Amino acid sequence: MADIKSLDDLKSAVGAAAPAAEAVAAAPRVAVRDKLGRAYATGKRKNAIARVWVKPGSGKVVVNGKEMAVYFARPVLQMILKQPFTIANVEGQFDVYATVVGGGLSGQAGAVKHGISKALQLYEPALRGALKAAGFLTRDSRVVERKKYGKAKARRSFQFSKR
């Protein structure tokens, strides 16, 4: 390695090594699909885990064998599931099949949304920028803290009595 005695020497040494690093980092993302033409991803939120398959279609969403409107009856939860398609501007172009376990309905909706986002960016890597900017590729890791012994809840102590 060359002796680096000034800032200009350092810049030239780093500048010579940079193009090789850029070539590795700038490798284009490729679409990942199975033999049936589907992209698969797992989504998680709170204690819910969703397995999601995305393929081109008419926009039908099936969760645990039921239509989205039946499984997620509340309009807010249906809106959560549609957000990735709206952000990526591909509404009605993909069919979704999902199985989800654990947690409550809100956590399950968030897990399916996370899975749809990850599967969409695997199916079409060009959609990654919009989904990442919206924060849909980041897992929301907040989980309820466990109850400890000697406590009423996770952190709350039993009521103190002076007498």
MOUR-V396025 format. One record per backbone hydrogen bond with DSSP energy under -1.0 kcal/mol. NH is the residue of the N-H (numbers start at 0). CO is the residue of the C=O. Records with the same first field share a line. If there is no record, write none. Layout:
# MOUR-V396025
NH=CO, CO
This chain:
# MOUR-V396025
9=5
10=6
11=7
12=8
13=9
14=10
15=11
16=12
17=13
20=16
21=17
22=18
23=19
24=20
25=21
26=23
31=121
33=37
36=33
38=53
40=51
42=49
44=47
45=139
47=44
48=100
49=42
50=98
51=40
52=96
53=38
54=94
56=92
61=95
62=65
63=97
65=62
67=60
70=66
71=67
77=73
78=74
79=75
80=76
81=77
82=78
85=81
86=82
87=83
89=84
92=89
94=54
95=59
96=52
97=61
98=50
100=48
107=103
108=104
109=105
110=106
111=107
112=108
113=109
114=110
115=111
116=112
117=113
118=114
119=115
120=116
121=117
122=118
123=119
126=123
127=124
130=126
131=127
132=128
133=129
135=130
140=138
150=147
151=155
152=155
